[in-house]
Amino acid sequence: MRSLLEASFHAAVAAADPQHILEPHLPPAPKGKTYVAAAGKAAASMAAAVEASWTGPLEGIAITRYGHGVPTQRIRVVEAGHPVPDEAGENAAREILENVRRLGPDDLLLALLSGGGSSLLSLPAVDVPMADLQRVTSQLLKSGAAIQEMNTVRKHLSAIHGGRLAAASRAPVMALIISDVTGDDPTHIASGPCAPDPTTYEDARGVLQRYHVVPPDSVRGRLGHGSDETPKPGDPVFEHVQNKVIATAHRSLEAAAAVFERAGVPAVILGDTVTGEAAEVAKVLAALVHEVRAHGKPWKPPVALISEGECTVTITGDGGRGGRCAEFLLSLAIETNGVWAIACDTDGIDGSENNAGAILTPDSMRHGRDAKTMLARHDSYGFFAALGDLVITGPTRTNVNDYRAILVT
C-alpha cells in the first residue's frame, strides 16, 4: 500500500514536470531578442527547459526558492526567500522590471510563472520598505487567509505584481504558467504579474480587517490612499499579452488516478479545489471514509479517494513543526480507525520543513505519540517523524498544489 501511494504522488508530480511538458507550448522566436522573466518554485526548471529547446538570442533571470536551482547557460538563476520575501528576490525582481522596460516591439517577453512567485518576485512599491512587506506577509501566513486573499494584498503592495510586469513591456508577452491555485486563474498564480487584476485597494484592506492583521504604517498608508490601481480586465495594456496555463492540479490527479487503476484499485477524483482548514478538511473526508466502509456508498471499497487543493493552518500560540499536508493526515488519523493515506505538497516542501508530507498507516495511532495533543500544538511533523513515516523527496522544482490520497479497503 505504501509503495502504491508513493507511486501515485510521483505520477502527480511528473505530470507537471517542466522538462516533460513545457516545450510544446513555446511560441515562435521573435525578430528581436527574447527576455525570460521566470519566478516560482518551478522557475529554474522551466528556464532550463526553455534553454534546451530555444534557438536564437535568449537571456533573462529565473528567481526560485533557496535550494531549488538547476544549472543553466543563458538564463541566470537567482535563489531567494519563500514564503517570506527577502532582498535577494527584491533585487532580482527590480532587475527584471528594468530589463523588461527596455524591450521593443520586435522583442518577446517570455514569462515563466509558477507557485511561490508571489514571494520570490517581490518588488515592493516605492513607499513600502521590504521589512514591512515581510512583516505583513508573515502575519498573513499565520492568519488562515486563502492564497487568493493573500495575493490581493500582495498585488497592492507591489511594483510588479497584478499585471504591472506586462504593463511595463512594449514587447509582446507570453506567460507560460504552472498553476498551484484552485480555479487556475492566472491573476492568482504568482500574484498575476502578467494578468489583469480584478481586485482593488478596498479588497486588500478588507482582507487585513477580516483576519485581524495589524499592518505597519507604510502598508496602512499605501492601502489607504490607493492612488495607482493595478491594471484591470479590458485595459489596453493586455492587448499584446497571452497567459497560458500549461499544468494544473487536475491533470496531475488524472495521472495519479491512472496509477491506482493499473493496480486494480478504482480511483475517484474528489476535485482539485478541496480547501479549508487542514484539520477540518480531514474531518469531512473521514466522514466520507466511514460511509464508504460502512455502507459501500457512494463507492464500494476498495477505492482510492484522491484530491488536491491548498488547505490552510491557522497558527495559535508559538505552534509546532509541520505543514498543511502532515496536519491533514494527523487529523485524519484521529478521525478514522486505521486507514492508508498520503498527503504531500507537489513542490516537495510541506510548510517550512524538509519533508513533502507524510504517509498515514493503519498502525499510526497505535504506535504514535499523543495525536490529539500534537495536533493542538500543530506538531504533525514530530508525530510522523517519530514513526519514520515522513515523505522526503527534496525540491521537485514544480508545484501544482497539495496532493492527497486515501485508500479505503
Secondary structure, DSSP 8 states (H G I E B T S, - for coil): -HHHHHHHHHHHHHTT-HHHHSGGG-----SS-EEEEEESTTHHHHHHHHHHH--S-EEEEEEEETT-----SSEEEEEE-SSS--HHHHHHHHHHHHHHHT--TTSEEEEEEETTHHHHT--B-TTS-HHHHHHHHHHHHHHT--HHHHHHHHHTTBSSTTTHHHHT-SS-EEEEEE--STT--TTTGGG-TTS-----HHHHHHHHHHTT----HHHHHHHHH--S----TT-GGGTTEEEEEEE-HHHHHHHHHHHHHHTT--EEEEES---EEHHHHHHHHHHHHHHHHHH--SS-SSEEEEEE--EE----TT--S--HHHHHHHHHHHHSSS-EEEEEETTS-STTSS-SEEEE-TTHHHHSS-HHHHHHTT-HHHHHHHHT-EE-----S----EEEEEEE-
